[in-house]
Amino acid sequence: MRFFAAAGGAAPGETAVEDKVLASNPIMEAMGNAKTTRNDNSSRFGKYIEIGFEPHGRIAGADVRTYLLEKSRVVFQAEGERNYHVFYQLCAAAGLPEFQELGLTRADDFFYTCQGAATAIDGVDDAADLEKTRRAFGLLGVEEPQQLSVFKIIAAILHLGNVEIRAERDGEACSVASEDEHLKRFCGLLGLEHGPMEHWLCHRRLVTAAETYVKSVAAEQAAAARDALAKHIYARLFRWLVERVNRALRSAAPPRSFIGVLDIYGFETFEVNSFEQFCINYANEKLQQQFNSHVFKLEQDEYVKEGLPWTLIDFCDNQACIDLIEAKLGILDLLDEECKLPKGTDAKWAQKLYERHGGGRHFGKPRLSALTFVVAHFAAAVEYRCEGFVEKNRDTVHEEQLDVLKGSQCPLVAELFGDAKEMAAAGARPSKISVRSARPAPKGVNKEHRETVGHQFRASLQLLMATLDGTTPHYVRCIKPNDRKLPFT
């Protein structure tokens, strides 16, 4: 991106567009990148950016689409890993006068930032990085008062994670102390009524055909609902920021040409693989198929058509694995079906997988577990743990808690959660540049499933693949990271 900005030949004083394109990076990295065991600055979301050009090669604007933010990282990090950079940046700058009302201290003091026991990164100054993030906000037209609103929401999420939920009545009910300082901070920063939020953290409204009643929930359920709320708030904020970035980057007139840069998560296999790794590896299956199609199949067809002497190269076609995942009654279909059932569970979904796909070439069931399955991907066979798949795919948040957020006195929070401001998933909007796919786009998924994360991810992948197929593909493949985070010698 820096090369395109320099090569465009803009005269001094005419670099505003180039500066804005470059400024999008610190914001997206702060909000969407994190330290993992293999990469100190790992993108935990997929990003496709189209950089548009004027006829003479100057950057005219850009457009960003994002895919599947890893929301679970907001509330949980594995050993040696961190939450998103912005949380640590804010904690490192907590002593600044303008941040006093955030009530932040060290990152080690907050549950949502200390679980990995790795709150610092060697060679990284989080406070200095926050300054870069704030300058980038300014370049993209996000003024300081609105920046502070963004930081208040991020700080409020940290306080929400520290709210103490106490078990009562032999574990059948729970409560939050009315004097809980973190809940007070959470409500104060977001402009919420304290009483209703305290109540709905520990209760649920149940509606039956005959009546509506309020029920106490167990402490474990309340903690899970609290974490779901934290993830939901962060995801809404992330999508809002992507839209603000796009608003600042779009050009007034359609660009003549564009270069697309895809920065997406690589194939992942860890000791424990969950819903996020499954979606990430599904995306890599689709990208690998597209790469094979253009680099091997279509290229060799051209050689044969021209009558050139050529020995055909045999390559692996991974369509069968893709069908296992996305075809009718495939893994995603069965998962969506289970999510529609009121009493759907991970265990019941796992049994359906075994019955439908057991014995398949790309599907396996480990002998000693009834809650795991194996998919033989193009890169490696990966064992997935079923626990959490159904809930993560449903992505449900208690409506009563959302109603409290909709009544916020903070304009930005009200915008994020107001009914009229429901934002479509980032990336669902078509590109400004019209391209025609080289082959028909796959049929849409059943509309009944549009609420699930799996459906949204599948639909966004279809749009991405149609764009890639409709352009001239050139590839620079990234180098696979390693645990040493160093080149091999």
The 8 nearest C-alpha neighbors of each residue, nearest first, counted from 0:
[[1, 3, 2, 4, 21, 20, 50, 17],
 [0, 2, 4, 3, 5, 21, 17, 6],
 [3, 1, 5, 0, 4, 6, 7, 17],
 [4, 2, 6, 0, 5, 1, 7, 58],
 [3, 5, 1, 17, 2, 7, 6, 0],
 [4, 6, 2, 3, 7, 1, 8, 9],
 [7, 5, 3, 8, 4, 2, 57, 56],
 [8, 6, 57, 56, 4, 5, 9, 3],
 [7, 9, 6, 5, 10, 57, 4, 56],
 [10, 8, 7, 13, 14, 11, 57, 5],
 [9, 11, 13, 12, 8, 14, 7, 57],
 [12, 10, 13, 9, 14, 8, 15, 5],
 [11, 13, 14, 10, 15, 9, 16, 18],
 [14, 12, 11, 10, 15, 9, 16, 17],
 [13, 15, 17, 16, 12, 18, 9, 11],
 [14, 16, 18, 17, 13, 19, 12, 138],
 [17, 15, 19, 18, 14, 20, 60, 59],
 [16, 18, 20, 14, 4, 19, 15, 21],
 [19, 17, 15, 21, 16, 20, 22, 14],
 [18, 20, 22, 16, 21, 17, 139, 138],
 [21, 19, 17, 22, 18, 23, 16, 248],
 [20, 22, 18, 19, 23, 24, 17, 0],
 [23, 21, 135, 19, 24, 20, 18, 25],
 [22, 24, 21, 26, 20, 25, 27, 19],
 [23, 25, 27, 22, 26, 21, 28, 20],
 [26, 24, 28, 132, 27, 23, 29, 22],
 [27, 25, 29, 28, 24, 23, 132, 30],
 [26, 28, 24, 30, 29, 31, 25, 23],
 [29, 27, 32, 25, 31, 26, 30, 24],
 [28, 30, 85, 84, 26, 27, 31, 25],
 [31, 29, 27, 28, 85, 83, 32, 26],
 [30, 32, 28, 27, 43, 29, 42, 83],
 [33, 31, 42, 28, 41, 43, 83, 40],
 [34, 32, 83, 41, 40, 84, 82, 81],
 [33, 35, 39, 81, 80, 40, 38, 41],
 [36, 34, 80, 38, 37, 39, 33, 41],
 [35, 37, 38, 80, 79, 482, 34, 39],
 [38, 36, 482, 35, 481, 484, 480, 39],
 [37, 39, 35, 41, 40, 34, 36, 484],
 [38, 40, 34, 35, 41, 33, 37, 120],
 [41, 39, 34, 33, 38, 32, 42, 35],
 [40, 42, 32, 38, 33, 34, 39, 43],
 [43, 41, 32, 44, 31, 40, 264, 33],
 [42, 44, 32, 69, 31, 68, 41, 33],
 [45, 43, 68, 42, 67, 66, 69, 31],
 [44, 46, 263, 66, 65, 264, 262, 67],
 [47, 45, 65, 262, 64, 263, 261, 66],
 [46, 48, 261, 64, 260, 63, 262, 65],
 [49, 47, 63, 260, 62, 259, 50, 64],
 [48, 50, 259, 62, 61, 258, 257, 51],
 [51, 49, 61, 257, 258, 60, 259, 48],
 [50, 52, 257, 254, 60, 59, 61, 256],
 [53, 51, 58, 59, 254, 57, 256, 56],
 [52, 54, 57, 56, 55, 59, 254, 255],
 [55, 53, 56, 255, 52, 57, 256, 254],
 [56, 54, 53, 57, 52, 7, 8, 58],
 [57, 55, 7, 53, 52, 54, 58, 8],
 [56, 58, 7, 53, 52, 55, 59, 8],
 [57, 59, 52, 60, 51, 53, 17, 7],
 [60, 58, 52, 51, 53, 250, 57, 254],
 [61, 59, 250, 249, 248, 51, 58, 50],
 [60, 62, 50, 248, 49, 51, 249, 20],
 [61, 63, 49, 48, 245, 249, 248, 50],
 [64, 62, 48, 47, 245, 49, 65, 61],
 [65, 63, 426, 47, 46, 425, 48, 62],
 [64, 66, 46, 426, 45, 425, 47, 63],
 [65, 67, 45, 44, 68, 46, 426, 456],
 [68, 66, 44, 69, 456, 45, 65, 278],
 [67, 69, 44, 70, 43, 66, 31, 45],
 [70, 68, 43, 71, 72, 67, 44, 275],
 [71, 69, 72, 230, 68, 73, 234, 233],
 [70, 72, 73, 69, 74, 75, 230, 76],
 [73, 71, 75, 70, 74, 76, 82, 69],
 [74, 72, 71, 70, 82, 75, 230, 111],
 [73, 75, 111, 72, 71, 226, 230, 76],
 [76, 74, 72, 73, 71, 111, 114, 77],
 [77, 75, 115, 72, 114, 80, 81, 82],
 [76, 78, 115, 80, 79, 75, 114, 81],
 [77, 79, 115, 80, 116, 76, 114, 117],
 [78, 80, 115, 117, 36, 116, 77, 35],
 [81, 79, 35, 115, 34, 78, 77, 76],
 [82, 80, 34, 33, 115, 76, 117, 118],
 [81, 83, 112, 72, 33, 73, 76, 84],
 [84, 82, 33, 85, 32, 30, 86, 31],
 [83, 85, 29, 87, 86, 33, 88, 32],
 [84, 86, 29, 88, 87, 83, 30, 89],
 [87, 85, 89, 88, 84, 83, 90, 153],
 [88, 86, 90, 89, 85, 84, 91, 106],
 [87, 89, 125, 85, 91, 129, 126, 86],
 [88, 90, 92, 86, 87, 91, 93, 85],
 [89, 91, 93, 87, 92, 105, 88, 106],
 [90, 92, 126, 88, 89, 93, 87, 125],
 [93, 91, 89, 126, 90, 94, 95, 88],
 [94, 92, 90, 103, 95, 91, 98, 89],
 [93, 95, 92, 96, 99, 98, 91, 104],
 [94, 96, 98, 97, 93, 92, 99, 91],
 [97, 95, 98, 99, 94, 93, 100, 92],
 [96, 98, 95, 99, 100, 147, 94, 101],
 [99, 97, 95, 96, 101, 100, 93, 94],
 [98, 100, 101, 96, 97, 102, 95, 94],
 [99, 101, 102, 98, 97, 188, 103, 151],
 [102, 100, 99, 98, 103, 154, 151, 188],
 [103, 101, 100, 99, 104, 184, 98, 93],
 [104, 102, 101, 93, 90, 105, 154, 99],
 [103, 105, 90, 93, 106, 108, 102, 91],
 [106, 104, 107, 90, 108, 91, 103, 109],
 [105, 107, 108, 90, 109, 112, 87, 118],
 [108, 106, 113, 105, 109, 112, 118, 110],
 [107, 109, 106, 105, 104, 110, 113, 112],
 [110, 108, 111, 112, 107, 106, 113, 157],
 [109, 111, 112, 113, 160, 161, 114, 108],
 [110, 112, 74, 109, 160, 113, 157, 75],
 [113, 111, 110, 109, 82, 106, 114, 81],
 [112, 114, 107, 116, 110, 115, 111, 109],
 [115, 113, 116, 76, 112, 110, 75, 111],
 [114, 116, 78, 79, 80, 77, 76, 117],
 [117, 115, 113, 114, 79, 118, 78, 80],
 [118, 116, 79, 115, 119, 80, 81, 113],
 [117, 119, 116, 81, 113, 106, 107, 112],
 [120, 118, 117, 121, 123, 87, 125, 81],
 [119, 121, 123, 122, 118, 39, 117, 34],
 [122, 120, 123, 119, 124, 39, 117, 118],
 [121, 123, 120, 124, 119, 125, 39, 127],
 [124, 122, 120, 121, 125, 119, 128, 127],
 [125, 123, 127, 126, 128, 122, 120, 88],
 [124, 126, 88, 128, 127, 91, 123, 129],
 [125, 127, 91, 129, 92, 88, 128, 124],
 [128, 126, 130, 129, 124, 125, 131, 88],
 [127, 129, 125, 131, 130, 126, 124, 132],
 [128, 130, 132, 126, 88, 131, 127, 133],
 [129, 131, 133, 127, 128, 132, 134, 126],
 [132, 130, 128, 134, 129, 133, 135, 127],
 [131, 133, 129, 135, 130, 25, 134, 26],
 [132, 134, 136, 130, 135, 131, 129, 137],
 [135, 133, 137, 131, 136, 132, 130, 138],
 [134, 136, 22, 132, 138, 137, 133, 131],
 [137, 135, 133, 141, 139, 134, 138, 132],
 [136, 138, 134, 140, 141, 135, 139, 142],
 [139, 137, 135, 140, 136, 19, 134, 22],
 [140, 138, 136, 137, 247, 141, 19, 135],
 [139, 141, 137, 138, 142, 136, 247, 243],
 [142, 140, 136, 137, 139, 145, 146, 143],
 [141, 143, 145, 144, 137, 140, 146, 136],
 [142, 144, 146, 145, 147, 141, 137, 133],
 [145, 143, 147, 146, 142, 148, 141, 149],
 [144, 146, 148, 147, 143, 142, 141, 149],
 [147, 145, 143, 149, 148, 144, 142, 141],
 [146, 148, 150, 144, 145, 149, 151, 143],
 [147, 149, 145, 151, 146, 150, 152, 144],
 [150, 148, 146, 152, 147, 151, 145, 153],
 [151, 149, 147, 153, 152, 148, 154, 146],
 [152, 150, 148, 154, 149, 153, 188, 155],
 [151, 153, 155, 149, 150, 154, 156, 148],
 [152, 154, 150, 156, 155, 151, 149, 157],
 [155, 153, 151, 157, 156, 152, 150, 101],
 [156, 154, 185, 152, 158, 157, 153, 151],
 [157, 155, 159, 153, 154, 158, 229, 152],
 [158, 156, 154, 160, 155, 159, 111, 109],
 [157, 159, 181, 155, 161, 160, 156, 185],
 [160, 158, 156, 162, 161, 157, 185, 155],
 [159, 161, 157, 158, 162, 111, 110, 156],
 [162, 160, 158, 159, 110, 163, 181, 109],
 [161, 163, 159, 181, 160, 182, 164, 158],
 [164, 162, 161, 175, 165, 179, 176, 160],
 [163, 165, 175, 174, 218, 162, 173, 166],
 [164, 166, 173, 174, 175, 163, 218, 167],
 [167, 165, 173, 218, 170, 172, 174, 164],
 [166, 168, 173, 172, 170, 169, 171, 165],
 [167, 169, 170, 171, 172, 166, 173, 217],
 [170, 168, 167, 171, 166, 172, 217, 173],
 [169, 171, 166, 167, 168, 172, 217, 218],
 [172, 170, 217, 168, 169, 216, 167, 173],
 [173, 171, 217, 167, 216, 215, 170, 168],
 [174, 172, 166, 167, 218, 165, 217, 201],
 [173, 175, 165, 164, 201, 176, 166, 167],
 [176, 174, 164, 177, 163, 165, 197, 179],
 [175, 177, 179, 178, 174, 163, 164, 165],
 [176, 178, 179, 175, 197, 194, 182, 183],
 [177, 179, 176, 180, 183, 182, 175, 181],
 [180, 178, 176, 182, 177, 181, 183, 162],
 [181, 179, 183, 182, 178, 184, 162, 158],
 [180, 182, 158, 184, 183, 162, 179, 185],
 [181, 183, 185, 184, 180, 179, 162, 186],
 [182, 184, 180, 186, 181, 185, 187, 179],
 [185, 183, 181, 187, 182, 186, 188, 180],
 [186, 184, 155, 182, 188, 183, 187, 158],
 [187, 185, 191, 183, 189, 184, 188, 190],
 [186, 188, 184, 190, 189, 185, 183, 191],
 [187, 189, 185, 186, 151, 190, 184, 155],
 [190, 188, 186, 187, 191, 409, 185, 152],
 [189, 191, 408, 407, 187, 409, 188, 186],
 [192, 190, 186, 407, 189, 193, 187, 404],
 [193, 191, 194, 195, 186, 196, 190, 403],
 [192, 194, 196, 195, 186, 197, 191, 183],
 [195, 193, 197, 196, 192, 198, 177, 199],
 [196, 194, 198, 197, 193, 192, 199, 403],
 [195, 197, 199, 198, 193, 194, 200, 403],
 [196, 198, 194, 200, 195, 199, 193, 175],
 [199, 197, 195, 196, 200, 201, 194, 202],
 [200, 198, 202, 201, 196, 197, 400, 195],
 [199, 201, 197, 198, 202, 221, 196, 225],
 [200, 202, 199, 221, 198, 216, 174, 173],
 [203, 201, 215, 199, 214, 216, 200, 198],
 [204, 202, 214, 213, 205, 199, 215, 216],
 [203, 205, 213, 212, 214, 206, 202, 211],
 [206, 204, 212, 211, 213, 203, 207, 214],
 [205, 207, 211, 210, 212, 204, 208, 209],
 [208, 206, 210, 209, 211, 205, 212, 204],
 [209, 207, 210, 206, 211, 205, 212, 204],
 [208, 210, 207, 211, 206, 212, 205, 204],
 [211, 209, 207, 208, 206, 212, 205, 213],
 [210, 212, 206, 205, 207, 204, 213, 209],
 [211, 213, 205, 204, 210, 214, 206, 207],
 [214, 212, 204, 203, 205, 202, 215, 211],
 [213, 215, 203, 202, 204, 216, 212, 205],
 [216, 214, 202, 172, 201, 203, 217, 213],
 [217, 215, 172, 202, 201, 220, 221, 171],
 [216, 218, 172, 171, 220, 219, 170, 173],
 [217, 219, 221, 173, 166, 220, 222, 164],
 [220, 218, 222, 221, 217, 223, 216, 166],
 [219, 221, 223, 217, 222, 218, 224, 216],
 [220, 222, 218, 224, 223, 219, 201, 225],
 [223, 221, 225, 219, 224, 220, 218, 226],
 [222, 224, 220, 226, 221, 225, 227, 219],
 [225, 223, 227, 221, 226, 222, 228, 220],
 [226, 224, 222, 228, 223, 227, 221, 229],
 [227, 225, 229, 223, 228, 224, 74, 222],
 [228, 226, 224, 230, 225, 229, 396, 231],
 [227, 229, 231, 225, 226, 230, 396, 232],
 [230, 228, 226, 232, 231, 227, 156, 233],
 [231, 229, 227, 233, 228, 232, 70, 73],
 [230, 232, 228, 234, 229, 233, 227, 235],
 [233, 231, 235, 229, 234, 230, 228, 236],
 [232, 234, 236, 230, 235, 231, 237, 229],
 [235, 233, 237, 231, 236, 232, 230, 238],
 [236, 234, 238, 232, 237, 233, 231, 239],
 [235, 237, 239, 233, 234, 238, 240, 232],
 [238, 236, 234, 240, 239, 235, 233, 241],
 [239, 237, 241, 235, 240, 236, 425, 234],
 [238, 240, 236, 242, 237, 241, 235, 243],
 [241, 239, 243, 237, 242, 238, 244, 236],
 [242, 240, 238, 244, 243, 239, 245, 237],
 [241, 243, 245, 239, 240, 244, 246, 238],
 [244, 242, 240, 246, 245, 241, 239, 247],
 [245, 243, 241, 247, 242, 246, 240, 248],
 [246, 244, 248, 242, 247, 243, 62, 249],
 [245, 247, 243, 244, 248, 249, 242, 241],
 [246, 248, 244, 245, 139, 249, 243, 140],
 [249, 247, 245, 60, 61, 246, 244, 20],
 [250, 248, 60, 61, 246, 245, 247, 62],
 [249, 251, 60, 252, 59, 248, 253, 61],
 [250, 252, 249, 253, 60, 59, 254, 248],
 [251, 253, 250, 254, 59, 249, 255, 60],
 [252, 254, 255, 250, 251, 432, 431, 51],
 [255, 253, 51, 52, 256, 53, 59, 252],
 [254, 256, 53, 52, 54, 253, 257, 51],
 [257, 255, 52, 254, 51, 258, 53, 54],
 [258, 256, 51, 50, 52, 49, 259, 254],
 [257, 259, 50, 49, 260, 51, 256, 52],
 [260, 258, 49, 48, 50, 257, 261, 47],
 [259, 261, 48, 47, 262, 49, 258, 50],
 [262, 260, 47, 46, 263, 259, 48, 45],
 [263, 261, 46, 45, 47, 260, 264, 42],
 [262, 264, 45, 46, 261, 265, 44, 42],
 [263, 265, 45, 279, 42, 266, 44, 43],
 [266, 264, 267, 263, 283, 279, 280, 479],
 [265, 267, 280, 283, 279, 264, 268, 378],
 [268, 266, 276, 265, 280, 269, 279, 264],
 [267, 269, 381, 272, 266, 270, 276, 271],
 [270, 268, 271, 272, 267, 276, 381, 382],
 [269, 271, 272, 268, 382, 383, 381, 384],
 [270, 272, 269, 273, 384, 383, 268, 382],
 [273, 271, 383, 269, 276, 384, 268, 270],
 [272, 274, 275, 276, 384, 383, 277, 271],
 [273, 275, 277, 388, 276, 278, 391, 272],
 [276, 274, 278, 277, 273, 279, 69, 272],
 [275, 277, 279, 278, 273, 274, 272, 280],
 [276, 278, 274, 280, 275, 279, 281, 273],
 [279, 277, 281, 275, 280, 276, 282, 274],
 [278, 280, 276, 282, 281, 277, 275, 283],
 [279, 281, 283, 277, 266, 282, 278, 276],
 [280, 282, 278, 284, 283, 279, 277, 285],
 [283, 281, 279, 285, 280, 284, 278, 286],
 [282, 284, 280, 286, 285, 281, 287, 266],
 [285, 283, 281, 287, 282, 286, 288, 280],
 [286, 284, 288, 282, 283, 287, 289, 281],
 [285, 287, 283, 289, 288, 284, 290, 282],
 [288, 286, 290, 284, 289, 285, 283, 291],
 [287, 289, 291, 285, 286, 290, 292, 284],
 [288, 290, 292, 286, 287, 291, 293, 285],
 [289, 291, 287, 288, 293, 292, 294, 286],
 [292, 290, 288, 295, 294, 289, 293, 287],
 [291, 293, 296, 289, 290, 295, 294, 297],
 [294, 292, 297, 290, 291, 295, 296, 298],
 [293, 295, 291, 290, 298, 292, 296, 297],
 [296, 294, 291, 298, 293, 292, 299, 297],
 [295, 297, 292, 299, 298, 293, 300, 294],
 [298, 296, 300, 293, 299, 292, 295, 301],
 [299, 297, 301, 300, 295, 296, 294, 293],
 [298, 300, 302, 301, 296, 297, 295, 303],
 [299, 301, 297, 303, 298, 302, 304, 296],
 [300, 302, 304, 298, 299, 303, 305, 297],
 [303, 301, 299, 305, 300, 304, 307, 306],
 [302, 304, 306, 300, 305, 301, 307, 299],
 [303, 305, 301, 302, 306, 300, 307, 299],
 [306, 304, 302, 303, 307, 301, 300, 308],
 [307, 305, 303, 304, 302, 308, 309, 301],
 [306, 308, 302, 305, 309, 303, 304, 301],
 [309, 307, 306, 310, 302, 303, 305, 311],
 [310, 308, 307, 311, 302, 303, 299, 306],
 [309, 311, 312, 308, 299, 313, 307, 303],
 [312, 310, 309, 313, 299, 295, 303, 296],
 [313, 311, 314, 310, 295, 299, 296, 309],
 [312, 314, 311, 315, 295, 316, 296, 310],
 [315, 313, 312, 316, 295, 291, 296, 311],
 [314, 316, 317, 313, 377, 291, 288, 318],
 [315, 317, 318, 314, 288, 291, 319, 377],
 [318, 316, 320, 319, 315, 288, 377, 321],
 [317, 319, 321, 320, 316, 322, 288, 284],
 [320, 318, 322, 321, 317, 323, 361, 316],
 [319, 321, 323, 322, 318, 317, 361, 324],
 [322, 320, 318, 324, 323, 319, 325, 317],
 [323, 321, 326, 319, 325, 324, 320, 318],
 [324, 322, 320, 329, 321, 325, 326, 319],
 [323, 325, 330, 329, 321, 322, 331, 326],
 [324, 326, 322, 329, 331, 323, 321, 330],
 [327, 325, 322, 329, 328, 323, 324, 332],
 [326, 328, 329, 332, 325, 322, 333, 331],
 [329, 327, 332, 333, 326, 330, 331, 325],
 [328, 330, 326, 323, 324, 332, 327, 325],
 [329, 331, 324, 333, 332, 334, 323, 325],
 [332, 330, 334, 333, 329, 325, 324, 335],
 [333, 331, 328, 335, 329, 334, 330, 336],
 [332, 334, 336, 330, 331, 335, 328, 329],
 [333, 335, 331, 337, 336, 332, 330, 338],
 [336, 334, 338, 332, 337, 333, 331, 448],
 [335, 337, 333, 334, 339, 338, 332, 340],
 [338, 336, 343, 334, 340, 339, 335, 348],
 [337, 339, 335, 336, 340, 343, 389, 393],
 [340, 338, 336, 337, 341, 335, 343, 448],
 [339, 341, 343, 337, 342, 338, 336, 344],
 [342, 340, 343, 339, 338, 337, 344, 336],
 [343, 341, 340, 344, 337, 338, 339, 347],
 [342, 344, 340, 337, 341, 338, 347, 345],
 [345, 343, 347, 346, 348, 342, 389, 337],
 [344, 346, 348, 347, 389, 386, 385, 349],
 [347, 345, 349, 344, 348, 370, 350, 385],
 [348, 346, 350, 344, 349, 345, 351, 343],
 [347, 349, 345, 351, 346, 350, 337, 344],
 [348, 350, 352, 346, 347, 351, 345, 370],
 [351, 349, 353, 347, 352, 348, 354, 346],
 [352, 350, 348, 354, 349, 353, 355, 347],
 [351, 353, 349, 355, 350, 354, 356, 348],
 [352, 354, 357, 350, 351, 356, 355, 349],
 [355, 353, 351, 352, 357, 356, 350, 349],
 [356, 354, 352, 353, 351, 357, 328, 329],
 [355, 357, 353, 359, 352, 354, 358, 362],
 [358, 356, 353, 359, 354, 355, 363, 362],
 [357, 359, 356, 360, 363, 362, 353, 361],
 [360, 358, 362, 357, 356, 361, 363, 323],
 [359, 361, 362, 358, 375, 363, 319, 320],
 [362, 360, 375, 374, 359, 320, 363, 376],
 [363, 361, 374, 359, 373, 360, 375, 356],
 [362, 364, 373, 372, 357, 374, 365, 358],
 [363, 365, 372, 373, 366, 371, 353, 357],
 [366, 364, 367, 368, 372, 363, 371, 373],
 [367, 365, 368, 364, 369, 363, 371, 372],
 [366, 368, 365, 369, 364, 371, 370, 372],
 [369, 367, 370, 365, 366, 371, 364, 372],
 [368, 370, 371, 367, 349, 346, 365, 364],
 [371, 369, 385, 368, 349, 384, 346, 372],
 [372, 370, 384, 385, 383, 369, 368, 382],
 [371, 373, 364, 383, 382, 363, 365, 374],
 [372, 374, 382, 363, 381, 362, 364, 383],
 [375, 373, 362, 381, 361, 380, 376, 363],
 [374, 376, 380, 361, 379, 362, 381, 373],
 [375, 377, 379, 378, 380, 374, 320, 381],
 [376, 378, 379, 317, 375, 284, 315, 380],
 [379, 377, 376, 380, 266, 375, 284, 381],
 [380, 378, 376, 377, 375, 381, 268, 374],
 [379, 381, 375, 376, 374, 373, 382, 378],
 [382, 380, 373, 374, 379, 268, 383, 375],
 [381, 383, 373, 372, 374, 371, 272, 384],
 [384, 382, 272, 372, 371, 273, 373, 385],
 [383, 385, 371, 273, 386, 272, 370, 382],
 [386, 384, 370, 371, 388, 345, 387, 383],
 [387, 385, 384, 388, 345, 370, 273, 389],
 [386, 388, 390, 389, 391, 385, 345, 274],
 [389, 387, 391, 274, 390, 385, 386, 392],
 [390, 388, 392, 391, 387, 345, 338, 393],
 [389, 391, 393, 392, 387, 388, 394, 395],
 [392, 390, 394, 388, 393, 389, 387, 274],
 [391, 393, 452, 389, 451, 390, 394, 453],
 [394, 392, 390, 451, 395, 391, 338, 389],
 [395, 393, 391, 392, 390, 396, 452, 451],
 [396, 394, 393, 397, 390, 227, 391, 392],
 [395, 397, 227, 228, 398, 394, 224, 231],
 [398, 396, 399, 400, 401, 395, 224, 203],
 [397, 399, 401, 400, 402, 396, 395, 403],
 [400, 398, 402, 401, 397, 199, 403, 203],
 [401, 399, 403, 402, 398, 397, 199, 404],
 [400, 402, 404, 398, 403, 399, 405, 397],
 [403, 401, 405, 399, 400, 404, 398, 406],
 [402, 404, 400, 401, 406, 405, 196, 399],
 [405, 403, 401, 407, 406, 402, 416, 400],
 [404, 406, 402, 416, 417, 413, 403, 407],
 [407, 405, 404, 403, 402, 408, 413, 191],
 [408, 406, 191, 190, 404, 409, 413, 405],
 [407, 409, 190, 410, 406, 191, 413, 189],
 [408, 410, 190, 407, 412, 411, 189, 413],
 [411, 409, 413, 412, 414, 408, 407, 148],
 [410, 412, 414, 413, 409, 415, 148, 145],
 [413, 411, 415, 414, 409, 410, 407, 416],
 [412, 414, 410, 416, 417, 411, 405, 407],
 [415, 413, 411, 412, 417, 416, 420, 410],
 [416, 414, 412, 413, 417, 411, 235, 420],
 [415, 417, 405, 413, 414, 412, 418, 404],
 [418, 416, 420, 414, 413, 405, 419, 415],
 [419, 417, 420, 421, 416, 405, 414, 415],
 [420, 418, 417, 421, 414, 416, 422, 415],
 [419, 421, 417, 418, 422, 414, 415, 416],
 [422, 420, 418, 419, 423, 417, 416, 415],
 [423, 421, 420, 424, 238, 239, 425, 415],
 [422, 424, 425, 421, 427, 428, 426, 238],
 [425, 423, 427, 426, 422, 238, 455, 428],
 [426, 424, 65, 427, 238, 64, 423, 241],
 [425, 427, 64, 65, 428, 424, 459, 66],
 [426, 428, 425, 424, 459, 429, 423, 64],
 [427, 429, 426, 430, 425, 423, 64, 424],
 [430, 428, 427, 431, 426, 462, 432, 433],
 [429, 431, 432, 428, 433, 62, 49, 466],
 [430, 432, 433, 429, 253, 62, 254, 249],
 [433, 431, 430, 434, 253, 254, 257, 256],
 [434, 432, 431, 435, 430, 429, 466, 469],
 [435, 433, 469, 432, 436, 466, 470, 465],
 [436, 434, 469, 437, 433, 466, 465, 470],
 [435, 437, 469, 465, 438, 468, 434, 466],
 [436, 438, 469, 468, 435, 439, 465, 470],
 [437, 439, 436, 440, 468, 465, 469, 435],
 [440, 438, 441, 436, 437, 465, 442, 435],
 [439, 441, 465, 438, 442, 461, 436, 462],
 [442, 440, 439, 443, 461, 465, 438, 444],
 [441, 443, 440, 444, 439, 461, 445, 458],
 [444, 442, 441, 445, 458, 446, 461, 440],
 [443, 445, 446, 442, 454, 448, 458, 449],
 [444, 446, 447, 448, 443, 449, 454, 442],
 [447, 445, 448, 449, 444, 443, 450, 454],
 [446, 448, 445, 449, 450, 444, 339, 335],
 [449, 447, 446, 450, 451, 445, 454, 335],
 [448, 450, 446, 451, 454, 447, 455, 445],
 [451, 449, 448, 452, 454, 455, 393, 447],
 [452, 450, 393, 454, 392, 453, 449, 448],
 [451, 453, 392, 455, 454, 456, 450, 393],
 [454, 452, 456, 451, 455, 392, 457, 331],
 [453, 455, 457, 451, 456, 452, 449, 448],
 [456, 454, 452, 458, 457, 453, 459, 449],
 [455, 457, 453, 459, 454, 458, 452, 460],
 [456, 458, 454, 460, 455, 459, 453, 461],
 [459, 457, 461, 455, 460, 456, 454, 462],
 [460, 458, 462, 456, 461, 457, 427, 455],
 [461, 459, 463, 457, 462, 458, 464, 456],
 [460, 462, 458, 464, 459, 463, 465, 457],
 [463, 461, 465, 459, 460, 464, 466, 458],
 [462, 464, 460, 466, 461, 465, 467, 459],
 [463, 465, 467, 461, 466, 462, 468, 460],
 [466, 464, 468, 462, 436, 463, 467, 440],
 [467, 465, 469, 463, 464, 468, 462, 436],
 [468, 466, 464, 469, 465, 470, 463, 472],
 [469, 467, 465, 436, 437, 466, 470, 464],
 [468, 470, 436, 435, 466, 437, 467, 434],
 [471, 469, 467, 468, 472, 466, 434, 436],
 [470, 472, 473, 469, 468, 467, 293, 258],
 [473, 471, 470, 474, 467, 293, 468, 290],
 [474, 472, 471, 475, 470, 294, 293, 290],
 [475, 473, 476, 472, 290, 477, 294, 260],
 [474, 476, 477, 473, 478, 260, 261, 472],
 [477, 475, 474, 478, 479, 473, 290, 265],
 [476, 478, 479, 475, 265, 480, 474, 262],
 [479, 477, 480, 476, 481, 475, 486, 265],
 [478, 480, 477, 481, 265, 266, 476, 37],
 [481, 479, 37, 478, 484, 38, 482, 485],
 [480, 482, 484, 37, 483, 479, 485, 38],
 [481, 483, 37, 484, 36, 480, 38, 485],
 [482, 484, 485, 481, 37, 486, 480, 36],
 [485, 483, 481, 482, 37, 480, 38, 486],
 [484, 486, 483, 487, 481, 480, 482, 488],
 [487, 485, 488, 484, 483, 481, 480, 478],
 [486, 488, 485, 481, 483, 484, 480, 482],
 [487, 486, 485, 483, 484, 481, 480, 482]]
